[in-house]
Every structure is written in C-alpha cells, then in structure tokens.
C-alpha cells in the first residue's frame, strides 16, 4: 500500500466485490485515462457477498424464481421477470465482451450451463405454475420454457427430486435449458486482476474506510486505515461508489447525504446444506427453485442446485435464513446498533411492525435444528441422507428499509442505488438479484452520476460495443435476441 498520507483519484470504489469490479471496468473501458482506487477491508477480493458459497450463483434470469411473477387477482404479473431477464442478457453480453478482449481467459472458470427449473406440489401451486408458464411463454425471452406434470418427464429433468416421492402427490415443473451457474467470486477476482494491471488503477486490501466527508468543492475525502499497520491516510476524489455489501448502510449514514437519511437495514444471515458426493452430484443437473415460506424474504427462496466451485461439481440446498446483528459475515455484532439513528429509527420500527411475518419466520429458522433443515431438504430430495450433507455458513445480507413516495415505511426488496443529488456519490443497498444484474445496475448508475459523458457519442458507441443490445429491449427484437444468445453462448462456451 502507498505510504503517501494523502492521495487523489478520479474514482474511489469501496468494496472489492462484483459491483465495484464491474463499475471499475466499465469506467476504465469508457475512459482509459480514469484513475481508480479500490478499497477492501479483507485480504482479497470477493470474500463477502460475491464469494461462491455466500452467493446463490444462480445467474438470476427469472427462468425459475417464482417470486418474480406474483399472482394478482388470478393474473400472473410478468413485469419483474421480463425486466430481470433483459438485464441478465446484458450481463451475458458484457462478459462475452470481456472474453473476446482477453480480459477473461477462461469463461468456464466462472460460468457454466445448468438448466433452471421451478418445482411445486399441491393443486393450487400446480395451477399457479401452469398459469405462470402460459404467461411467460408468450414472450420471446421465455419461449423455450417447458412445462410438465408428467412424472417421467420431470424425472428426466431432475431424477433426485422424484426418488421416493409420494406417487399420489400432484406435482409440476418448468424447465429452461438456457440456465447458468455463475461463480461471481471467480468472475470478480479476474476482473479486478485485469484492472490493477492497467495504469492508474490500484487496489488496497486490509484497508478499512472509517469515515468520508464532502469537501467545500463538492469532492469527497475518504478516511482509511491499514488494518495491519494501523497507518491512516486520506484519498480525495470526485466520485465515490460504496459497494461494501451489508456495511454500505453504515457508510451511507456517515456520508450525511440527505437522500440516505431515512434508510435502515435489518441483517439476515444464512446457511446452506452442501453435498460433495460425486455420485450424487452426477445424478442432479439443474437448479430447482420452489416457493418461499410465508414471511420469508426473497433471498430465502429454497433451491436445490448444481454448483461449480473451484472446478468441482457439487450440490447445494438452502438457504436457511437466520438472524445476526452483523452486517457482514466478517462484520461486528455492533453493526445493527451502530446503524440506528434518529433519521431512520421511525422507518425501521414502522417497516418492522408491518412485516411481523418476517420476524416470526426468522425466529423459526434460527431455532430450527439440523434435523429440521434436512427435513426441509427432503421436500426437494425425498431420499436425502443426513450423513451426505454438511452445513456451510452462507453470506450475510441486509434487508433494506426505507420510506416510499408517500413517506410510509416499507421493506425494499431487490437492489437499490442511493445517489447524492450532484452524482458525486452512489451507494448500493439490497440483495437478490444484484450480482446477476450488475451490468444494468451500473449502466443506470453511470447515467445518473456521469450524465454528460453518458450522453456523449463516444460513450454511447462504447456502450453498444460492450453490450450490443444497449438501448433496446430484446423481448421486442426476437431475431436479435436469438442472434445474441447464440453469440454469447459460443463465446462463454455454454452448450444447450
């Protein structure tokens, strides 16, 4: 790390996760002269929310996530599913650009083909899934989706979920060959490795941001400490992005921007059941998503997944939600208490009272024994044996609480970016489907924080080069959708 007590940089990125890695790469591609400093409190990149075992890794594309298609008055609302699918297609295009430019050498190191499935049981749930399939299949983005109530067909798609299942039970599933498994930790590390090889980009690990203040000329002074030596220094910058996972809410409060005054956060921890038995892993090739329990946060949707971690195929089930006062897996038990202020306590209490089901759900999950966790697994894999699975601590998430346009406290599901009015600071809050839609999130951030450059012919042309569908909805251009899916599949070595 530099011994200079005070330095300057065009851009400071707080947190070395997928969000900062993507934003840094985009900005450097748009303007190679941009100077960037990346700050990370841990010893390497992507150890928190972006790490393979801390992230669902689904490649959220709305193919299987049932909470993206709520049913309202008997009608399936496909709006969110269509938006997320469009956004994931942008991510695929950007990753293909990185491979074509040799920024990433081996796509299989971070992305692999794994079909996406939704699986339900019971009359009402089967009817819902059938209506969902009918609603989505009308759209080019989802026209390849298959639906079946035939037990033999479902068994071909995912044998383990059918073994030992009650034959009288009414079941249904949808299947999408286009699904992927994404190791966002590995992707992040490769992106950051490339960035620090460029002039004007540095990364400082074991470095904690303990404060930030706006200067008189509307720049920002970032106060940092080397966690190994205790040395303190400052960085002055024109733009700062806070992508520090759950800890972002604490730094948002320290920034003092009025736009973030009422925001609060409630931490949700998690666990996975992991099976590394190669014989079992070979019998299941899909990500199988179900329906959430009443009161469960969207990040707790149960799923039985094929995963590729460190080149090895394994099975993962969960996540099991829980509660901890930490905002990061490696955070402090004081995080929640430090986040409460006069500006957000009303929001947090109000949102909490309106969502008592969430509290009850988290309490029940915390109290659940390992045997109960295995029983939940058996809903998806009836013949599962406890001895084949081990518990793994998953990532820590922070459920965002805010006030809506009417000033009413509410939970903000999904991913949210809070910007300073002058565009000099942006903070990323929230969870799923964040990592999978990072490229779209960062494009919107750039539009807000760099409005003049964003509109320039040079940047617009570069956006089109990196993301050929830029400015278009692929669902409205089916031929272009087919063309780009074929191209990105070839570049990313995805086979369907």
C-alpha positions as CSV (number, residue, x, y, z in Angstrom):
1,X,0.0,0.0,0.0
2,X,1.2,3.5,-0.7
3,X,3.0,5.3,2.1
4,X,1.7,8.7,0.9
5,X,-0.7,10.1,3.6
6,X,-2.9,11.9,1.1
7,X,-3.6,10.9,-2.4
8,X,-6.1,11.8,-5.2
9,X,-8.1,9.7,-7.6
10,X,-10.9,10.3,-10.1
11,X,-12.8,7.4,-8.7
12,X,-12.8,5.5,-5.4
13,X,-14.6,2.2,-5.1
14,X,-15.3,0.9,-1.6
15,X,-15.6,-2.9,-1.5
16,X,-13.9,-5.3,-3.9
17,X,-17.0,-7.3,-4.9
18,X,-18.8,-7.8,-8.2
19,X,-20.4,-4.4,-8.1
20,X,-17.1,-2.4,-7.8
21,X,-15.3,-4.7,-10.2
22,X,-18.0,-4.2,-12.9
23,X,-18.2,-0.4,-12.4
24,X,-14.4,0.0,-12.4
25,X,-14.1,-2.0,-15.6
26,X,-16.9,-0.1,-17.3
27,X,-15.4,3.3,-16.4
28,X,-11.9,2.3,-17.5
29,X,-13.2,1.0,-20.8
30,X,-15.2,4.2,-21.3
31,X,-12.2,6.4,-20.4
32,X,-8.8,4.7,-20.2
33,X,-7.3,7.8,-18.5
34,X,-9.6,7.4,-15.4
35,X,-7.7,6.8,-12.2
36,X,-9.3,4.4,-9.8
37,X,-8.6,3.3,-6.2
38,X,-10.3,0.1,-4.9
39,X,-10.5,-0.3,-1.1
40,X,-11.2,-3.6,0.6
41,X,-11.2,-4.4,4.3
42,X,-10.5,-8.1,3.8
43,X,-7.3,-9.7,2.4
44,X,-8.6,-10.4,-1.1
45,X,-11.4,-9.6,-3.5
46,X,-14.9,-11.1,-3.4
47,X,-14.7,-12.7,0.1
48,X,-18.1,-11.5,1.2
49,X,-21.3,-11.3,-0.8
50,X,-19.7,-12.2,-4.1
51,X,-18.0,-15.3,-2.8
52,X,-19.2,-18.6,-4.4
53,X,-20.5,-20.0,-1.1
54,X,-22.0,-16.7,0.0
55,X,-23.9,-16.2,-3.2
56,X,-26.7,-18.2,-4.7
57,X,-24.8,-18.3,-8.0
58,X,-27.9,-18.9,-10.0
59,X,-27.3,-16.4,-12.7
60,X,-30.7,-14.9,-11.8
61,X,-32.6,-14.6,-15.1
62,X,-36.2,-15.1,-13.9
63,X,-36.3,-18.6,-15.5
64,X,-37.0,-20.3,-12.2
65,X,-37.6,-17.7,-9.5
66,X,-41.3,-17.8,-8.7
67,X,-41.3,-14.7,-6.5
68,X,-40.6,-12.6,-9.7
69,X,-44.0,-13.5,-11.0
70,X,-46.6,-12.7,-8.4
71,X,-50.2,-13.6,-9.0
72,X,-52.7,-10.7,-8.5
73,X,-56.4,-11.3,-8.8
74,X,-55.8,-14.5,-10.8
75,X,-53.4,-12.8,-13.2
76,X,-49.7,-13.5,-13.4
77,X,-47.6,-10.3,-13.4
78,X,-44.6,-10.9,-15.6
79,X,-43.2,-7.4,-15.4
80,X,-40.4,-8.1,-13.0
81,X,-39.4,-11.4,-14.6
82,X,-39.1,-9.7,-18.0
83,X,-37.0,-6.9,-16.6
84,X,-34.6,-9.2,-14.8
85,X,-34.3,-11.5,-17.8
86,X,-33.4,-8.5,-20.0
87,X,-30.8,-7.3,-17.5
88,X,-29.2,-10.7,-17.3
89,X,-28.9,-10.8,-21.1
90,X,-26.9,-7.5,-20.8
91,X,-24.6,-9.2,-18.3
92,X,-24.0,-12.1,-20.7
93,X,-23.1,-9.7,-23.5
94,X,-20.7,-7.8,-21.2
95,X,-19.0,-11.0,-20.0
96,X,-18.7,-12.1,-23.7
97,X,-17.0,-8.7,-24.5
98,X,-14.5,-9.4,-21.6
99,X,-13.7,-12.8,-23.0
100,X,-13.3,-11.5,-26.6
101,X,-10.9,-8.8,-25.3
102,X,-9.0,-11.5,-23.4
103,X,-9.7,-9.7,-20.1
104,X,-11.0,-13.0,-19.0
105,X,-9.2,-16.0,-20.5
106,X,-11.4,-19.0,-19.4
107,X,-15.2,-18.5,-19.3
108,X,-15.7,-21.9,-17.8
109,X,-13.9,-20.7,-14.7
110,X,-16.9,-18.6,-13.8
111,X,-19.9,-19.6,-15.9
112,X,-21.4,-23.0,-16.8
113,X,-24.5,-24.4,-18.4
114,X,-27.0,-25.6,-15.8
115,X,-30.7,-25.8,-16.6
116,X,-33.1,-23.8,-14.4
117,X,-36.3,-25.4,-13.0
118,X,-39.3,-24.4,-10.9
119,X,-40.9,-27.3,-9.0
120,X,-44.1,-27.2,-7.0
121,X,-46.6,-29.6,-5.4
122,X,-50.3,-29.3,-4.4
123,X,-53.3,-28.3,-6.5
124,X,-53.1,-24.6,-6.0
125,X,-49.3,-24.4,-6.6
126,X,-49.6,-26.6,-9.8
127,X,-52.3,-24.3,-11.1
128,X,-50.1,-21.2,-10.4
129,X,-47.1,-22.7,-12.2
130,X,-49.2,-23.6,-15.2
131,X,-50.6,-20.1,-15.4
132,X,-47.0,-18.7,-15.0
133,X,-45.7,-20.8,-17.8
134,X,-48.6,-19.8,-20.1
135,X,-48.0,-16.1,-19.3
136,X,-44.2,-16.2,-19.8
137,X,-44.1,-18.4,-22.9
138,X,-45.8,-15.7,-24.9
139,X,-42.6,-13.7,-24.6
140,X,-39.6,-14.4,-26.9
141,X,-37.3,-14.3,-23.8
142,X,-39.1,-17.3,-22.3
143,X,-40.4,-19.1,-25.4
144,X,-38.0,-22.1,-24.8
145,X,-39.6,-22.8,-21.3
146,X,-41.1,-26.2,-21.0
147,X,-43.9,-27.2,-18.5
148,X,-44.8,-30.7,-17.4
149,X,-47.0,-32.5,-14.8
150,X,-45.7,-35.9,-16.2
151,X,-43.6,-37.6,-13.5
152,X,-41.4,-39.4,-16.0
153,X,-40.5,-36.1,-17.8
154,X,-39.7,-34.4,-14.5
155,X,-37.6,-37.4,-13.5
156,X,-35.5,-37.0,-16.7
157,X,-35.0,-33.3,-15.9
158,X,-34.1,-33.9,-12.2
159,X,-34.0,-37.6,-11.0
160,X,-33.2,-36.9,-7.4
161,X,-36.3,-34.8,-6.7
162,X,-38.5,-37.7,-7.9
163,X,-36.9,-40.6,-6.0
164,X,-39.0,-41.7,-3.1
165,X,-41.8,-39.1,-3.8
166,X,-45.4,-40.0,-3.0
167,X,-46.9,-41.1,-6.3
168,X,-50.3,-39.6,-5.4
169,X,-48.9,-36.1,-4.8
170,X,-49.8,-33.7,-7.6
171,X,-46.6,-32.1,-8.9
172,X,-45.5,-29.8,-11.8
173,X,-42.2,-28.3,-13.1
174,X,-40.9,-25.9,-15.7
175,X,-37.5,-26.4,-17.3
176,X,-35.2,-23.9,-19.2
177,X,-32.1,-25.3,-20.9
178,X,-30.8,-21.7,-21.1
179,X,-29.9,-21.5,-17.4
180,X,-26.4,-21.0,-16.0
181,X,-24.4,-21.4,-12.8
182,X,-22.2,-18.3,-12.1
183,X,-19.3,-18.2,-9.8
184,X,-19.4,-14.4,-9.1
185,X,-16.4,-14.7,-6.8
186,X,-14.1,-16.0,-9.5
187,X,-15.5,-13.5,-12.0
188,X,-14.8,-10.6,-9.6
189,X,-11.2,-11.7,-9.0
190,X,-10.4,-12.0,-12.7
191,X,-12.0,-8.6,-13.4
192,X,-10.0,-6.9,-10.6
193,X,-6.8,-8.6,-11.6
194,X,-7.1,-7.1,-15.0
195,X,-7.9,-3.7,-13.7
196,X,-4.9,-3.5,-11.4
197,X,-2.7,-4.4,-14.4
198,X,-3.7,-1.1,-16.0
199,X,-2.1,2.3,-15.5
200,X,-4.0,4.4,-12.9
201,X,-5.7,1.6,-11.0
202,X,-4.7,0.4,-7.6
203,X,-6.3,-1.9,-5.0
204,X,-5.7,-1.8,-1.3
205,X,-6.6,-4.8,0.7
206,X,-6.8,-5.0,4.6
207,X,-7.9,-1.4,4.3
208,X,-10.9,-0.1,6.2
209,X,-12.9,3.1,5.4
210,X,-13.8,4.6,8.7
211,X,-15.2,7.9,7.5
212,X,-16.0,10.1,4.5
213,X,-16.8,13.8,4.2
214,X,-17.8,16.1,1.5
215,X,-15.3,18.9,0.8
216,X,-16.1,22.5,0.0
217,X,-15.6,22.0,-3.7
218,X,-18.1,19.1,-3.7
219,X,-15.4,16.4,-3.8
220,X,-15.0,13.7,-1.2
221,X,-12.3,12.9,1.4
222,X,-12.2,9.2,2.2
223,X,-10.6,8.4,5.6
224,X,-8.9,5.0,5.6
225,X,-6.8,2.8,7.9
226,X,-4.4,-0.1,7.2
227,X,-5.7,-2.9,9.4
228,X,-2.3,-4.5,9.6
229,X,-0.1,-1.5,10.4
230,X,-2.7,0.9,11.8
231,X,-1.5,3.6,9.4
232,X,-4.1,6.2,8.5
233,X,-4.4,8.2,5.3
234,X,-6.9,10.0,3.1
235,X,-8.0,10.0,-0.5
236,X,-9.6,12.9,-2.3
237,X,-11.9,12.0,-5.1
238,X,-14.5,13.4,-7.5
239,X,-16.7,10.3,-7.3
240,X,-17.1,7.5,-4.7
241,X,-19.0,4.3,-5.0
242,X,-19.9,2.4,-1.9
243,X,-20.4,-1.3,-2.8
244,X,-19.5,-2.7,0.6
245,X,-22.3,-5.3,0.9
246,X,-24.2,-5.1,4.1
247,X,-21.8,-2.5,5.5
248,X,-22.9,0.0,2.8
249,X,-25.7,1.2,5.1
250,X,-23.2,2.3,7.7
251,X,-21.1,4.3,5.2
252,X,-24.3,5.8,3.7
253,X,-25.1,7.2,7.1
254,X,-21.5,8.5,7.6
255,X,-21.7,10.4,4.2
256,X,-24.5,12.5,5.6
257,X,-26.3,12.9,2.2
258,X,-29.9,13.8,2.7
259,X,-31.0,11.2,0.1
260,X,-30.0,8.5,2.6
261,X,-31.3,9.9,5.8
262,X,-34.3,7.6,6.3
263,X,-32.7,4.3,5.1
264,X,-32.2,1.5,7.6
265,X,-31.2,-2.1,7.4
266,X,-32.1,-5.4,9.1
267,X,-29.5,-8.2,8.8
268,X,-30.4,-11.7,7.6
269,X,-27.9,-14.5,7.9
270,X,-28.0,-17.8,6.2
271,X,-26.7,-21.4,5.9
272,X,-26.5,-24.0,3.1
273,X,-26.6,-27.7,3.2
274,X,-23.7,-28.9,0.9
275,X,-23.1,-32.3,-0.6
276,X,-19.8,-33.0,-2.3
277,X,-20.6,-36.7,-3.0
278,X,-19.6,-37.0,-6.7
279,X,-22.1,-39.8,-7.4
280,X,-25.0,-37.8,-6.1
281,X,-23.8,-34.6,-7.8
282,X,-23.7,-36.5,-11.1
283,X,-27.4,-37.5,-10.7
284,X,-28.7,-33.9,-10.5
285,X,-28.0,-31.4,-13.2
286,X,-30.3,-28.4,-12.6
287,X,-31.1,-25.5,-10.3
288,X,-34.5,-26.3,-8.8
289,X,-36.4,-23.4,-7.2
290,X,-39.6,-23.7,-5.2
291,X,-41.9,-21.3,-3.4
292,X,-41.0,-19.3,-0.3
293,X,-42.5,-19.9,3.1
294,X,-45.0,-17.2,4.4
295,X,-43.0,-14.2,5.6
296,X,-39.7,-15.4,4.1
297,X,-37.5,-12.7,2.4
298,X,-36.9,-13.3,-1.3
299,X,-33.3,-14.1,-0.6
300,X,-34.5,-17.2,1.2
301,X,-36.3,-19.0,-1.7
302,X,-35.4,-22.7,-1.3
303,X,-33.5,-24.3,-4.1
304,X,-31.6,-27.5,-4.8
305,X,-28.6,-26.5,-7.0
306,X,-25.9,-27.9,-9.2
307,X,-22.9,-25.8,-8.3
308,X,-19.4,-25.4,-9.8
309,X,-16.9,-24.2,-7.2
310,X,-13.1,-24.4,-7.8
311,X,-13.9,-26.5,-10.9
312,X,-15.7,-29.2,-8.8
313,X,-19.4,-30.1,-9.2
314,X,-21.4,-30.3,-6.0
315,X,-25.0,-30.0,-4.7
316,X,-26.3,-27.2,-2.5
317,X,-29.6,-26.7,-0.8
318,X,-31.0,-23.7,1.0
319,X,-30.5,-21.1,2.0
320,X,-31.8,-21.3,5.6
321,X,-32.4,-17.8,6.8
322,X,-31.4,-16.7,10.3
323,X,-30.6,-13.6,12.3
324,X,-27.3,-12.0,13.4
325,X,-26.7,-8.4,14.3
326,X,-23.7,-8.4,11.9
327,X,-24.0,-6.6,8.6
328,X,-21.2,-8.6,7.1
329,X,-20.1,-12.3,7.6
330,X,-16.9,-10.9,8.9
331,X,-18.5,-7.8,10.5
332,X,-19.2,-6.7,14.1
333,X,-22.1,-7.7,16.3
334,X,-22.5,-4.0,16.9
335,X,-23.3,-3.2,13.3
336,X,-27.1,-3.2,13.7
337,X,-27.0,-1.0,16.8
338,X,-24.5,1.4,15.2
339,X,-26.8,1.8,12.2
340,X,-29.8,3.1,14.2
341,X,-30.2,6.9,14.2
342,X,-32.8,9.5,14.8
343,X,-33.2,9.7,11.0
344,X,-34.1,6.0,10.4
345,X,-35.5,4.6,13.7
346,X,-39.0,5.5,12.7
347,X,-38.5,3.8,9.3
348,X,-37.1,0.6,10.9
349,X,-39.9,0.4,13.6
350,X,-42.6,1.1,11.1
351,X,-41.4,-1.4,8.5
352,X,-40.8,-4.0,11.2
353,X,-44.4,-3.7,12.6
354,X,-45.8,-4.0,9.0
355,X,-43.7,-7.2,8.4
356,X,-44.2,-9.3,11.6
357,X,-44.4,-12.4,9.4
358,X,-40.7,-11.9,8.5
359,X,-39.7,-11.7,12.2
360,X,-41.7,-14.9,13.0
361,X,-40.1,-16.6,10.1
362,X,-36.5,-15.7,11.1
363,X,-37.1,-16.8,14.7
364,X,-38.4,-20.2,13.5
365,X,-35.3,-20.6,11.2
366,X,-32.9,-19.7,13.9
367,X,-34.5,-22.2,16.2
368,X,-34.5,-25.0,13.6
369,X,-32.3,-28.0,14.3
370,X,-30.0,-29.6,11.7
371,X,-32.5,-32.5,11.5
372,X,-35.3,-30.0,10.7
373,X,-33.1,-28.5,8.0
374,X,-32.6,-31.9,6.5
375,X,-36.4,-32.4,6.6
376,X,-36.8,-29.3,4.5
377,X,-34.2,-30.7,2.0
378,X,-36.4,-33.8,1.8
379,X,-39.2,-31.8,0.3
380,X,-37.0,-31.4,-2.8
381,X,-34.9,-34.6,-2.4
382,X,-37.0,-37.2,-0.6
383,X,-34.3,-39.8,-0.3
384,X,-31.6,-37.4,1.1
385,X,-29.4,-38.8,3.9
386,X,-28.2,-36.5,6.6
387,X,-24.7,-38.0,6.6
388,X,-24.2,-36.9,2.9
389,X,-24.6,-33.2,3.7
390,X,-22.8,-30.7,5.8
391,X,-23.9,-27.2,7.0
392,X,-22.0,-24.3,5.5
393,X,-22.4,-20.7,6.7
394,X,-23.7,-18.6,3.8
395,X,-23.3,-14.8,3.2
396,X,-24.8,-12.1,5.3
397,X,-27.5,-9.9,3.7
398,X,-29.1,-6.7,4.9
399,X,-32.8,-6.2,4.3
400,X,-33.2,-2.5,3.2
401,X,-35.9,-0.4,4.9
402,X,-36.9,3.0,3.5
403,X,-39.8,5.4,3.1
404,X,-41.8,5.2,-0.1
405,X,-43.0,8.2,-2.1
406,X,-45.9,8.7,0.3
407,X,-43.5,8.7,3.3
408,X,-44.7,5.3,4.6
409,X,-42.0,2.9,6.0
410,X,-41.5,-0.2,3.9
411,X,-39.1,-3.1,3.1
412,X,-37.3,-2.5,-0.2
413,X,-36.8,-5.9,-1.8
414,X,-34.2,-6.3,-4.6
415,X,-31.3,-4.0,-5.2
416,X,-31.4,-0.2,-4.7
417,X,-28.9,2.5,-5.5
418,X,-29.0,5.7,-3.5
419,X,-27.3,8.7,-5.2
420,X,-26.2,12.1,-4.0
421,X,-28.1,14.8,-5.9
422,X,-24.9,16.0,-7.6
423,X,-23.9,12.5,-8.7
424,X,-20.7,12.5,-6.7
425,X,-21.6,9.6,-4.5
426,X,-23.6,6.4,-5.1
427,X,-24.4,3.6,-2.6
428,X,-25.6,0.2,-3.4
429,X,-28.0,-1.5,-1.0
430,X,-30.0,-4.7,-1.0
431,X,-29.6,-8.3,-2.3
432,X,-31.0,-10.6,-4.9
433,X,-30.9,-10.4,-7.9
434,X,-28.0,-8.0,-7.6
435,X,-24.9,-9.9,-8.8
436,X,-26.7,-11.2,-11.9
437,X,-27.9,-7.8,-13.0
438,X,-24.8,-5.8,-12.0
439,X,-24.2,-4.6,-15.5
440,X,-27.6,-3.0,-15.9
441,X,-27.4,-1.5,-12.3
442,X,-24.0,0.1,-13.2
443,X,-25.3,1.4,-16.5
444,X,-28.1,3.2,-14.7
445,X,-25.6,4.5,-12.1
446,X,-23.3,5.9,-14.8
447,X,-26.3,7.6,-16.4
448,X,-27.1,9.4,-13.1
449,X,-23.6,10.1,-11.9
450,X,-21.9,10.9,-15.2
451,X,-24.8,12.4,-17.2
452,X,-22.8,14.5,-19.7
453,X,-20.3,11.8,-20.6
454,X,-23.0,9.2,-20.7
455,X,-24.9,11.1,-23.4
456,X,-21.7,11.7,-25.5
457,X,-21.4,10.0,-28.9
458,X,-18.1,8.4,-27.7
459,X,-19.6,6.7,-24.6
460,X,-22.8,5.7,-26.4
461,X,-20.7,4.0,-29.1
462,X,-18.7,2.2,-26.5
463,X,-21.8,1.0,-24.7
464,X,-23.0,-0.5,-28.0
465,X,-19.6,-2.2,-28.5
466,X,-19.7,-3.7,-25.0
467,X,-23.4,-4.5,-24.9
468,X,-24.8,-4.8,-28.5
469,X,-28.4,-4.6,-27.3
470,X,-27.8,-1.4,-25.4
471,X,-30.8,0.9,-25.6
472,X,-33.1,-1.9,-26.9
473,X,-35.5,-4.4,-25.3
474,X,-34.5,-7.8,-26.6
475,X,-38.0,-9.1,-26.0
476,X,-39.2,-6.6,-28.7
477,X,-36.5,-7.8,-31.1
478,X,-36.7,-11.7,-31.2
479,X,-34.3,-12.1,-34.1
480,X,-31.6,-10.0,-32.3
481,X,-32.3,-12.0,-29.2
482,X,-31.6,-15.3,-31.0
483,X,-28.5,-13.9,-32.6
484,X,-27.0,-12.5,-29.3
485,X,-27.9,-15.6,-27.3
486,X,-26.1,-17.8,-29.9
487,X,-23.1,-15.5,-30.0
488,X,-22.8,-15.2,-26.2
489,X,-23.3,-18.9,-25.8
490,X,-20.4,-19.6,-28.2
491,X,-18.1,-17.1,-26.5
492,X,-18.9,-18.2,-23.0
493,X,-18.7,-21.9,-24.0
494,X,-22.3,-22.6,-22.9
495,X,-23.9,-25.6,-24.6
496,X,-27.6,-26.3,-24.6
